[in-house]
């Protein structure tokens, strides 16, 4: 039986990413960061600038992710990556830890601001000028 090591956890672009080495069932750190950047809504150029790498590297990494997840586009890859547990938004993790800690103030209901509505009536006149 082959032993798969537990994935490591890194953070990038507001996402918790679980990564493994090459040949594992988990994405590499580079793949996870690109997937997290795409999930945040960043363009490939923005991801490249953030990581200090070439946009071509980001593009080839994204294509490798699409192939590995059998995804046609970025949105599909993001959904499949989240389902596999590769990436998760940090706000979701914050909510879970808050609930586990027993703090209920996060569920406070916000009341809408009162709005003022006015009825405006416009009248046209068809007076002919002589």
C-alpha positions as CSV (number, residue, x, y, z in Angstrom):
1,X,0.0,0.0,0.0
2,X,1.4,3.4,-1.0
3,X,1.6,6.0,1.7
4,X,0.4,9.5,0.8
5,X,1.8,12.2,3.1
6,X,-0.6,14.7,4.7
7,X,-0.8,17.9,2.7
8,X,0.8,21.1,4.0
9,X,-1.3,24.3,4.3
10,X,-0.4,27.7,2.8
11,X,-2.3,30.9,2.4
12,X,-2.5,33.0,-0.8
13,X,-4.9,35.6,-2.1
14,X,-7.3,35.1,0.8
15,X,-7.5,31.4,0.4
16,X,-6.2,28.4,2.5
17,X,-4.5,26.1,0.1
18,X,-3.6,22.5,0.8
19,X,-0.5,21.4,-1.1
20,X,1.5,18.2,-1.6
21,X,4.6,17.3,-3.5
22,X,4.9,16.1,-7.1
23,X,3.1,12.9,-7.7
24,X,0.7,13.3,-4.8
25,X,-3.0,13.7,-5.1
26,X,-2.6,17.3,-3.9
27,X,-1.6,20.2,-6.1
28,X,1.9,21.7,-5.9
29,X,2.3,25.0,-4.1
30,X,2.6,26.8,-7.5
31,X,-0.7,25.2,-8.8
32,X,-2.6,26.0,-5.5
33,X,-1.5,29.6,-5.6
34,X,-2.6,30.0,-9.2
35,X,-5.9,28.3,-8.5
36,X,-6.4,30.6,-5.4
37,X,-5.6,33.7,-7.5
38,X,-8.1,32.7,-10.1
39,X,-10.7,32.0,-7.4
40,X,-10.1,35.5,-6.1
41,X,-10.8,36.9,-9.5
42,X,-7.3,37.9,-10.4
43,X,-6.1,37.8,-14.0
44,X,-3.1,35.7,-14.9
45,X,-1.0,38.9,-15.2
46,X,-2.0,40.0,-11.7
47,X,-1.1,36.6,-10.3
48,X,2.2,36.7,-12.1
49,X,2.9,40.2,-10.6
50,X,1.9,39.1,-7.1
51,X,4.1,36.0,-7.2
52,X,7.0,37.7,-9.1
53,X,6.9,35.2,-12.0
54,X,6.2,35.4,-15.7
55,X,2.6,35.5,-17.0
56,X,3.6,32.6,-19.3
57,X,4.4,30.5,-16.3
58,X,1.0,31.3,-14.7
59,X,-0.7,30.4,-18.0
60,X,1.0,27.0,-18.3
61,X,0.4,26.3,-14.6
62,X,-3.3,27.2,-15.1
63,X,-3.5,24.9,-18.1
64,X,-1.9,22.1,-16.1
65,X,-4.6,22.6,-13.4
66,X,-7.4,22.5,-16.0
67,X,-6.0,19.3,-17.4
68,X,-5.6,17.7,-14.0
69,X,-9.1,18.6,-12.9
70,X,-10.6,17.9,-16.3
71,X,-11.9,21.5,-16.4
72,X,-12.7,23.5,-19.5
73,X,-12.2,26.9,-17.9
74,X,-11.1,28.7,-14.7
75,X,-14.6,28.7,-13.1
76,X,-14.9,25.0,-13.5
77,X,-11.4,24.4,-12.1
78,X,-12.2,26.6,-9.1
79,X,-15.3,24.6,-8.3
80,X,-13.6,21.3,-8.7
81,X,-10.6,22.5,-6.6
82,X,-12.9,23.6,-3.8
83,X,-14.8,20.3,-3.9
84,X,-11.5,18.3,-3.6
85,X,-10.4,20.5,-0.7
86,X,-7.5,22.0,-2.5
87,X,-8.6,25.6,-1.7
88,X,-11.0,27.2,0.7
89,X,-11.8,30.9,1.4
90,X,-10.3,32.1,4.6
91,X,-13.5,33.8,5.6
92,X,-15.2,30.4,5.6
93,X,-12.5,29.1,7.9
94,X,-13.0,32.2,10.2
95,X,-16.7,31.5,10.4
96,X,-16.2,27.9,11.3
97,X,-13.7,28.7,14.0
98,X,-16.0,31.4,15.4
99,X,-18.9,28.9,15.6
100,X,-16.7,26.3,17.2
101,X,-15.5,28.8,19.7
102,X,-19.2,29.5,20.6
103,X,-19.3,33.1,19.6
104,X,-22.7,34.0,18.2
105,X,-22.3,37.7,17.6
106,X,-21.4,36.9,14.0
107,X,-25.0,35.9,13.3
108,X,-26.4,39.4,14.3
109,X,-29.2,40.4,12.0
110,X,-28.6,43.8,10.3
111,X,-31.7,45.9,9.9
112,X,-32.1,47.7,6.6
113,X,-31.8,51.5,6.5
114,X,-35.1,53.3,6.3
115,X,-35.6,54.7,2.8
116,X,-37.8,57.6,1.7
117,X,-40.0,57.2,-1.3
118,X,-41.6,60.1,-3.1
119,X,-44.2,60.0,-5.8
120,X,-43.4,62.5,-8.6
121,X,-46.0,63.4,-11.1
122,X,-45.3,65.0,-14.4
123,X,-47.9,66.6,-16.6
124,X,-47.4,67.4,-20.2
125,X,-49.4,70.0,-22.0
126,X,-50.1,70.0,-25.7
127,X,-50.7,73.7,-26.2
128,X,-50.2,74.8,-29.7
129,X,-48.3,78.1,-30.1
130,X,-50.0,80.6,-32.4
